[in-house]
Amino acid sequence: MHHVRIVEGLTEPSAYFGKLKEAEAIKGFHPRFTALIVLSVLLAAASAYLGVHTEDITAYLDLIKREKFEFAKLLFGIGGIVASIAAPLIMVLFFTFVFKVFYRDIEWDKLITLQLFPLFLMTMEKLLNFPFFHLIGVQRDSSPFGFGVLIQLMTDQIFAVTLVSFITVFLIWSAYVQIIGLKMLSDKSWKHAAGTVIFSNLLYILLAAVFTVLVQDIGISLQGDV
């Protein structure tokens, strides 16, 4: 029986995933996954309550009735909570299915368990970003943990800034753990593991950036109709 230990997997990934490879059963995934989802929902609820990232709505406060403004904030909050549940599920399923294409020799349960570590890191990134977003008013594109700030010095092209802002120290750490995890769980080469992880992460942030920009465009369009 293999017990899921997030700290060990992040700090000693080679040893940890080596033991996971030999495991016949895995224990502890579901409670940890549920805890991360709950934390993500709590962060989304707190952001909605404190008005984090509602600057675009607030700008129209003088142009719409108070009731409509509060309703807009409510919808914004509900959307954030739904996204806080959907995003982790999508991330785990996305990487699990993509990795399975290239690593058919690794069992499904072990591939899913591997994704728990990037999910933990992404949740910690949200937690650490929260005070910057709330107290200082920093936007996600300007997170101190990402490269969005640097790209903004070179261009103001929205898609480029959005795309690069998804590249953070936590994403790099996640990719590092994924590479070691794939290598230890399979007999394929380090080169194959690195190529698979880099490809899947680039595809993921590309899709995330496209979705984010489309949502922003819809928001701008709706605001124009106020």
N, C-alpha and C positions, 0 to 999 in steps of 0.2 A: 504494500500500500504506500503510495507516494503522497505526501502532504504538501500542499501548495504553500510556499513561503516566499512572499514577494521580496522582502529585503534581501534574502539570500540569493534570489534569482537576479536581482539588480546589482549586487556587489560581487558575487562570485558566480557569474553565469555559466562558465565552463563546467564547473563542478556540479552545479545545480541541474543543468540540462542533461549532463551525462547520467545523473541518477534518474531523471525523468524518462530517458530513453529506455532504461531497463524496467521501468515500472509496469505492472500489470493492471493496476487500478489507481485512480487519482482521487484524492479527498480534499475538500476545502475550496474548490473552485466557486461553487454557487454562492456561498455566503459572502465571499470576498467580492465577487462580481456584483452582487446585490448591494453591498455596502458602497461600492464606487458609484453605482447608479443613484442611490439615495443621496450621497454627497453631491453629485452633479445636480440633482433636482433642488437640493437645499441652496446651492450656490445660485442657481437660476432664479429661485423664488426670492432670495435676498437681493439679487440684482434688480429684479422687477420692483420689489418693495422700495428700494432706495433710489430707483430711477436711473440706474446705471445704463448708459448707452441709449437714453431716451431724449437726447439733445434735439434730434430732428423733430420729434413730436412737440417738445417744449417750445420750439421756435414758432409754432403756430398757435400758441396758447391765446394770444390776443385776437386771433381771427376766428376761433370756433368757441362754441358754448362750453362751459365747464363740464357739463355732463358728457359731452362728446369726447372731451379731452380725457376724462377719467375712464371712459369706455375704451378709448384708444390705448391707454396705459394697461388696462385689463387684458385686452387682446394681445398686446405686446408681451405681457407677463406670461399668459397662457402659451403663446408661441415659444417663448424661451424655455418653459418647463417641458413642453412636448419635445423640443429640440434636444434638451438635456437628457432625455430618455432615448430618443431615436439615434442621436449621434454616436453614443458608445456602442449601441447594437450594430449600427451600420459599419463602424470601424472594425469591430471584432469579426463580423461576417465577411467584410470585404477582404481583409488580409488572410483570413482562414481559407476562403475559396481560391484566392489568387495563389497562395502558397501551395495549396493542394494540387493545382495544375502542374507546378514544377516539382513537387515532392509527393508523389503518389505513394511512396514507401512509408510515409509518416502517418500514423493513425490520426483520425479526426479529433479525438479528445485531446491529444497532445498538441496539435496545431492550435486548437481553441485555447488551451491553457497558456500557450506561448503568448497569445494576444492580451492576456491579462496584465502583463508587465507594461507594454506600451499604454494600455488603458489607464493604469495606475499613474504613469508619468504624465499623461495628458490631463488627468484630473488634478494632480498636484500643480501643474502649470496654471490651471484655472484658479485654483485656490490661492496661489502666490500672486497671480495677476489681480485678484479681486481688490486688494487695498489700493493698488495703483489706479484701477479703473474708477473706484468709488471716491477716494480721497483726493486724488490729483486730477482726475478727469482724463486720464490717458486712454486713447482709443486702442482697439485691438491691434491695428496696423503698427502702432508705436510701442508695443509691449517691450519692456526692457530685456526680455528673454529671447526675442526674435531678431531677425535681420531686416524687418520692415523699416526701421528708422534709417538704416544705411541706404536702402534702395530709394528712399524718399529724398535723399540728398542728390541723387543722380537723375531721377525722373519723377513726374507727377502722374504718369500713366496709371490709371486706376487698376487695371488688371495686373500689371507688373508688380505694383505695390502689394496688392492683395495676395498674389501668388507667393512672393518672396516672404511676406509676413508669416506664412504658415511654416517657414523653415525656422525652427527655434532650437535652443540647446536641448530641450526635452525631446524633440523629434530626432535629433542626432543621437541622443542617448538611447532612444527607443530602437532606432535602426541598428545601433551597435548590439543591443541585446538580441534583436531578431536575427542578426547575422550569426551570432554565436549559437543561438538556440537552434537554428536550422542546421548548422554544421554539426552540432553535437547530437542532434536527433536523427541525422542521416549520415550515410557514408560518402555523400557527394562532396566536392571540393569547396574550399573557402571561396574561390572565385565564383563558383556557381551560387553559393549562398549570398555573397555580396551583390552579385548582379541581380538576383531575384528580389532582394530587399530594396535595393536602390530603385529598380524599375517600379515595384509596387508602391513605394512611397512617393515617387514622382507622379505616378498616375493618380494616386489618392489626393495629393495636394492640388494637382491640376483640376480634378473634378470638383474638389472643395472650393477652389478659387472661382471656377466658372459659376457654381451654384451661388456663392456669396455675392458676386457681381450682379447676377441676374436678380437676386432678391433686393439688392440695393437699387437697381434700376426700377424695379416695380415700386419700391418705396418712394422714390423720387417722382415717379409718374402719379402715384396716388396723392402725394403732397401737392402736386401741381393742380389737382382738381379741387383742393380745399376752397 
